[in-house]
Amino acid sequence: MNRSSTDHVDTAVLGDDVQRLGGQSNADHAGAAAEQPGGLSIRVSDALWGVLAAVLFAYPVWQAFAFAFANSDTGWQAVFGGLGWVRWTLLLVGLVVPLALLAASWWITRGMTWWRRLLAYATGWAIVPLIMISVQQLVMANPQVNDIVLSHLLFGD
């Protein structure tokens, strides 16, 4: 096998930036990485951005709990009383969606510049209400749920 002279040069790709580092990864070069088992390197800035994003994504998670358990001023609470599966479905989706988007945003943005990270987290956070509203609309498509919500809202039953 013929090996070319460029085999010893590693390429680190971070976002749109490509750097040739002569055998060193970008994290090793910066000296800020803690090597984890399995080859995963997490820098201090990655961890700090993860904490910041968790705070940002805590609001949609809190909203999921509030919606499922403390939302007595809408027809949904009447549905929750009679159809328990609705509460648990919406709560599960309300927890899974923000947490999955948080994890995906964090994973995708590791090693990116601060403004790219902020943009990715804001995009992920903005997607949460769209998904939640879509799921609520799917639940409302169930005729039994729709009848209960509308009768509660229109007639106060």
C-alpha angles and dihedrals in degrees: 000000000000114000117203122226091248095064092093094056117089122207119216115200116199113171105305094337117101118189131180108216106177098245099326126106118231092249092051090046092054092045092221102106129104108209112228127197112277095034098284112143120198120189124207090248090055090054093047092050088049090056091047091050091048089056090049093049094044091082096063090046091051089047090055090057093044092049094049099043112019107033100110097147097071137058091257092079090059089052091049090055094053103028110039093180090069093059093048094044093051092042092050092048089044090057101037098047099055094039093048092048090047092052093044093048091049093047094048095047100048107131096009125128118270096255093050090050092049091049092049093048092047090050092050091047092050091053093058097076091045092055093043093051090048091052091047089052090051090052090048088054087072103097093218092054092043093052093050094047095046094045090050093048096042102036105018093237 
